[in-house]
Amino acid sequence: MTALQPNYLIFSNEGVSGVAWKNRALKRSVIAYLDVSDSCTVMDISRELNISVPKAASLVSELVQDNLIRDYGKIDSTGGRKANVYGLVNDACFFIGVDVKKYYVNIGLLDFKKHLLSIRENVPFQLENTPGSLRALTDIIRRFISDFSELESRILGVGINLSGRVNHVTGYSYSFFHFQEEPLSRIIQQEIGIPTFLENDSRSMAYGEFMNGVVKNERNVLFINIDFGLGMGILIDGNLYYGKSGFSGELGHIPFFQNEKICHCGKRGCLETETSGIALLEEIKERIRGGSSSILSQKNRDVDRIRLEDVIEAARKQDTLVIEVLAELGDKLGKAIAILINIFNPELVVLGGKVSETGEHIRLPIRSALNKYTLGLVNNDTQLKLSRLGERAGVMGACLIARGKVLSAAH
């Protein structure tokens, strides 16, 4: 792994103790305060951190020398001399977010002030639990890094989203690439030379939407990820909820139906067997084979070659069959979400993932089901919205989670 440059040593606790450790911790606290306030004075820092003004001035001076914060000039004060105001330096450091989907990867670059500078979407990829698929993923990341070779020494962290069971603390994935004893995060880190952090895709999307999407002032939010599978990210009081082992949000694997459909988890009757993107795709294919009319069947294509993207496009073109199946799926999923609303009483439920791109065709039947199945007083307090970030939610979340891990020196 590439050694940290001297000005980035504050993001590591390795090899320090006593006064030096405390000094690094205080500098991180200054950065954390600027992260929230955007700009502040030395006096503000002194009050916020409960330290002396000379100490605050010394910390600020060192951070300016390290090119992590910048003096933005003087501002008017209520009396006496004008005070200098400080803020983070945009290009001081960068973070990469990698959102791994079933058939492609989205990857982006975030600057120090949380601006998404570049994003590559729909990079071809096949997610399989094989060494070859893992090599293909690390190759994609390496190629992306090489496109920003002039910034490489300032890329401090890489966040990677994977579906299924991910332990964000240990860096293990129990659904993909679990054929080696070492944590997956460490294996990828050794390949790309940059600190790497794993996260469940639904939680990461929820965090991206919470920090930079449709979420405004809401603090208690459920993010429903309707993609090929079905997952959920939970925000309680503004923080991601992980559960004891870090596996919270497995909404798709609730035993919900009395059917004989086998879920990819190996059990029968899971919620996602009838309410996921794959379920949507398979139901439409089955009805077309049974004689139902659709613009999908009018293209003289092999029914088996219809993709989820084709279904979404058909919904946008007001295809009757697709809208009908979406309405049925939405009613079933809405009933499950109604149970969650009765339990969590959230301020907001956000619909994200590929299927949410059908817009009101999925939102309205879910809304109707919520009205039918939730307790009235509870339902009245809960908004239902579509994701604003769409495909970018996962990339934004992965970047921000990697950034937060590095800045907190929690690794």
N, C-alpha and C positions, 0 to 999 in steps of 0.2 A: 504494500500500500504506500502511496506517495506520502512523504512526511509533510506535516502541516508547516506552512510558512510561519515565521515568528509572530506576525500580527494576528494569526488565527489560533494561537495557542490558548487564548482565553476560552475557546470552545472545547477544551479538553482538561480533565483533571489528572491526567497521567503524569506521574513524576513530580507532583507538587504537594506541599503540605504547609500548615501554619499560615504565616502572613501572606505568602505567595498564593496559596489556595484561596484565602479570603479575598485577596485583591482581584483574582480572576472571577470569583463569584460576584463581587460588587460590579465589575465591568459588565458581566452578563445581565445583572439587574438593571443597569443603566440602559443597555440595549433593549431589554424587555419593556422598560418604561417607554422608551422612544417608539417601540413597536406599536404600542397602544395609543400614545398621545400624538404621534407623528413628529412633533417638535416640542422642545422645552428649553428652559434656561438652567444655568447651574443652580440657581436658587430652588427651582422646581425639583431638581434631582436631590438636592440636600433635604428638602422636606419629605419627598416620597420615600427615600431610602433611610431617613432618620440618621444622617451623617452630617458632619460639619461642612460648611461652605468650602473651606480650603481643601478638604478631602474630595468633595464633589468636583471641584475645579481641577484637581490633580488627575482624577479618573478621566474626566472629559478631555484634558490635554493629551493624555496617553492614547485615548481612543482616536483622537484627531490625527495624531502622529501615525497611528496604525492604519489610517485611511478607512476606518469603519464608520465614523461619524464625521459630519462636516459643520463648520461654522457658517450659518446662513445670514449672518449680519445682525444688526441691532434692531430691537423693537421698542416701541414706546412703553414706558413704565409709569406707574401711578405717581412716582416721585423720585427725585434723584437722577442718577445717570441711567441712560438706556442700557438694557441688558442684551447680551448676545444670545441668539437662539440657535439651537443645534438640532440636527436630524440625521437619519441614517444615510449612507452613501449608496445610491442605487446599484452601482457596479462593483461594490466592495467584494461581493461573493455571490455565488449562484447555486441553484439546486435543480435537480432533474426529477421529473415525475414520469413513471412508466405505468400505463394502465393496460393490463394484459387481458384481451378479450379472447373469445373462442377461435376466431379466424383472422384476427389482426391485432395490432398494437397501436396505441396512441402514446406519444412521448413528447414532453415539453420541457422548456427551460424557464425557470423563475429567477428574478433578480432579488436583491436583498430587501427591497421594499415591496415585495409580493406582486410585482408586475409579471404577467406571463409574456415573455419576450418572443418565444418561438414555439410552435407546436406542429408536429407531423402527425397526421391522422391516417388511419386505415393502412398502416404499414403491414403488408402481407405476413401472416404468421399462422401456424397451426398449433394450438395448445394441446399437447399430449403429455402424459406422464412418462417421458422418455429422455434419455441423455441427449438425443439429437434435437429435440424441441428446446431443451435448456440451452444447448449451444447456439441455436438459432436466436434465442432471446438475448443472450449476452452479445452476440454479433450485432444485433440491432442497436443495442445500447452503445457499444463501442463505436459503431459508425456514426451515431448521433453525436457522441462526444468529439469525435474527430472533426466534425463539421464546425466545432467551436474550439479548435485547437489553441487559439490565442487566449481563451478563457479557462482552459482545462485546469490550470493550477489554482483557480478560484472557485471551482466546483467542489463544494464541501460535502454534499450528500446526495444520494439517489434513493428515492422512494419507489417501491414496486408494489402494485396491487395485483393480487391473485384471488380468484373465487375460492370458495370453500373454507376449510378450517385453517386459520393462520394464527400463530402466536406472535404477536407483534413485539413482545418483550424478548423472547429467546431467538426469534428469527427463523423458526421452523414452520414449514408448510406441511400439513398432513393430508392434503388433497392432490398436490402436484409436486413433482421433482423431489420426492421423499425417499430416493433410493440410495442416499449416502448418510453416514452417521452425523456429519457436521451440519450445523444449521444452514439452511439455504441462503440466508442473508450473507453468511461468511463465505460460502462458496462463490457467490456472485461477486462479492467484494474483492476476493482474491483475483478474479478474472478481470475486473474493470479498474481496480486500484483506487476506488473511492468508497468511503463508508456507505453501506447499503442497509436499508430498512424495509421490512415487509409489512404489508397491511392487507386486510380483507378488502375486496373491491367495494362492497356496499358501504362499509364504514368510511372508507376513503372518499367515496362519492358524497356521502352525507356531510363529511367535514368540508369538502370543497364547496358544496352548495351552502352550507352554514356560513362559511367565511366570506364567500364572494358571489353568491347566487341569489335565489329567490327569497331566502330567509332574511328577514329584516331585524326586528327586535325580539323575535321569538327565541326562547331559551330551551323549550322542551319540544323536540321535533322527532318525528319518525320519517325516515327516508326509505321508500319502497323501491327496490331495484328490480324492475321487470325486464329482464334480459333473456338470454337463452334459458337461464335458471331463474330462481326467485330468491332474493336476499333482502336484508334490512339493516340499515344503520340507525342507531339510537343515540340521540343527544338528550342528556338530562342536565338541566341547569347550565347549558352551554358547553358541556363536556361529553366526549364520546364515552358511551357505556360499553364496557368490554365483558363484564361478568368475571367470575373467579378465574377461569382458565383462558379467557380472551376469545371465547367462541360465541359470544352473544349474536343474536340477529339471524339465526338459522330458520327464518320464517318458512322457507320453501319445504322444510322437512317436518312440518307439523302433520301428524296423521289426521287428515281432514276428510278424506273421501272413502266410501265403501266401494272402492273399485279394485280391479286386479292389475292395474297398471304398475309396473315395477319402475321405481325411481332409480336414478343413477347411483343413489346411496345404497341401493339393495333392498329397500323396504317397499311395501305396497301402500298405495293410497295417500302418498305425500301431497301436500297442497300444490306443489309445482307440477305435478303430473297433469293438472288440468288448468293451471293459471300462469304458466310461463311462456316465453317466446317459443320454445320447442313445442309445447302443447298447442299453442296457437297455430304454428306451422303444420303440425301433423293433422290437426282437426280439419284445416282447410284442404289439405291434400286428400284426406279421406272423403270429404264431401264432393270434391271435384271428380274423384274416381267414381263416386256414386251417382254422378250425373248433374250435380249443381253447376249452374252457369256462373262464370266469373271472367273478368278480363285476363286473369292469370291463365285460364285454360284456352283463351282465344288466341294466344300467341304461338300456338302449335309447338309448344315446348313439352319436353318430358316432364310429367308432374313431379317426379322425384327430384328434378333439378330446381324446383322453385325454392327460393331462399327467403329468409325472414325480411331482408331488405325489399324484395319484390312485394311481399305482403303489405309492408308499410307504405310503399309507393301506391299500391292499389287502394289502400284506405284513403290516401290523399286525393285519389281520383274518384272517391265516393263509390267504390265497388260494393254492391249490395251484400254479397256473400261475406266479404271480409268484415264489413260493419256489423253484420248479424252475429258472426262468431265472436267478434270483440265485445259485443254487448253481453253475450252469455258468459264469456271469460270475466268481464268486469263485474258482473253480478256475483259470481262465485268469489272472486278476489275481494270485492267490497264487503262480503259477509265476514271474511277472515279479518279484514282491516277493522271492521266494526267491533270485533272482539278485542282487538288491540286498543282501540279508542276507549272502550269501556274499562279496560285495565289501566292504561297509562294516562288517560285524559290529557293528551298533548295539545299544544297550541296550534300545531301545524303538521299536516301529513304531506310530504312531497313525493310525487310520482316521477321516477327517473328510470334510466335504462332504455334499451332499444325500443321496446313496445310503447313507451310513453311518447315516442315520436309520432304516434297516431293521434295525439292531441285530445280533442274533446271526444273523439270516438271511444277512448278508454276512460277518460275522466268522468264523463257524464253517467255511464252505467255504474261506476264505482260510487259516485255521489248519490245516485238513487238508492243503491244498496245500503249505504251508510244511513240514509234517512229512514230506511225500513228496519234496520237491525240494531242501531245504537240506541242507548238511552237518550231521550230528548235533551235533557239539560247538559249532558256530556257532549253530545254532537254539536250543540249550538256554540260551544267554545272552541271547536276545532275547524280550522280552515283546511281545504284540500287544494293543492296547487301542483301544476306541472313544473318540472325542473327548468330553470332558466339557462343553466350552463350546458345541459344536454351532454353530448359526448365529452365535453371538456371538464365535467365535474370530477371525473376520476383522476385526470392529469393534475388538475389544480389541487385536489386533496392530497395526492401522492407527493407533490412538490412541497406543500405546506407542512405535511407530517414530517418529511425529511428535514425541512428547515427547523421545525420545532424541536426535533430530536437533537440536532446539532447544536442549536442555540442553548438548549438546556443542559448540554453535556451529560445527558442521561445515559449515554451508551458507554 
